[in-house]
Amino acid sequence: MNVPLLDLGPQIQLLRNEIIEAVTRVIDSTRYILGPELQSFEEKVAAYCQADFGVGVSSGTDALVMTLMAMEIGPGDRVVTTPYTFFATMGSVLRVGATPVFVDIEEESFNMDPEALQEIMEREQGRGHGVAAILPVHLFGQCADMGPITAIADKYEVPVIEDAAQAIGACCPVVDSKDHISWKKAGSMGRTGCFSFFPSKNLGGIGDGGLVTTSDKELVDILRSCRNHGASPKYYHPRIGGNFRLDPVQAVVLDIKLQYLDSWHKKRRQNSKIYGELFAGKGLAETTVRLPVEKYRDMPGAEEHNHHIYNQYVIRVPERDALQAYLLEHGVGCEVYYPRCLHQQECVSVYNDQSFPIAEKAARESLALPIYPDLTREQIDFVVETIASFYTSK
Ligand SMILES: *Cc1c(COP(=O)(O)O)cnc(C)c1O
């Protein structure tokens, strides 16, 4: 048997006719930039994410870059983020000329540790450094702990930008001062939420795409102008932006897929549950293989709110490299997200002497297994059998 890490084939088979019809409609309309199809999709995604506005952009990376530009964050500004994420999170900060400041992650969730964030904010203030923004990432489909993170941001009067590229539709429990819990969608808690429609995300286009959510009425006008070279009105440029537009061709495809998104999330969650049962059945769970942890599983309302959308199903084992080689050799697709932390990257050699031990350990131990919605029970069985055979053959 062969189990790929991701197979979009079944999904495109199901939606093929619908997609071809929609793309044909765009082609025949001859309206290829912005327009009503894009606007309608933006409104639907914003509503889905519990935000007032959505601004379609060319990629998740550009969603981040454009937010930073719209918020006038640049040289001399410091942006607090995590060292354990896809490069684009840090790359966007560097590209606008700002300085990333790293906070270590929580061992269990892989996300920014709010206690460590508090320490860093205090340290930065003590050194006389203003922080221009806090940029948490909702890694692998589970939200960073936004209750404490936004509380810290409010205390220091710093805006939060959510990197929600992997977490469209994920919910986060936020506890208010009266101990009341409200479940909030990724992209509705920060000043903006930055989403990616890269094909491997839970909502993926037929190419690159992204979107910024916000409920800030003034900011949305600036964002819309930024994606169009900072023009407002046309040919008059109060600011510098870029060509960050999302094509209507992508918008109509994503619009179709959006209708299926919750059912796909559900299948990913079911697959995760099956993995859990099979690993436990083999006696591998916890002792040998550390399974992903759903941080919010015991919060009231967790059942009804999708608190992990499993963009990736990431296990942890100390012998990760040997296991990965074994799985690939035996037909099981798997990938390391991410083998090297951001502060250790060559392009930021000035940070290389910094140390974030929990992130570094995650980079050594984590391994993503297939979790896509169309995975069959037999394929999941095969993945777990193969992992079990790795341990018995050792
Ligand atoms: C995918 C991703 C991005 C970038 O999105 P693109 O659409 O590929 O530019 C940014 N941050 C995170 C955490 C991502 O996973």
The ligand as a Gaussian input file, in Angstrom:
#p B3LYP/6-31G(d) Opt

LIG

0 1
 C        1.271000      28.614000       4.578000
 C        1.687000      29.551000       5.635000
 C        1.985000      30.903000       5.384000
 C        2.135000      31.465000       4.003000
 O        1.090000      31.250000       3.147000
 P        1.353000      31.271000       1.545000
 O       -0.036000      31.313000       1.014000
 O        2.069000      30.006000       1.215000
 O        2.131000      32.475000       1.220000
 C        2.252000      31.733000       6.446000
 N        2.264000      31.285000       7.705000
 C        2.007000      29.992000       7.993000
 C        2.018000      29.558000       9.417000
 C        1.737000      29.084000       6.975000
 O        1.504000      27.806000       7.270000

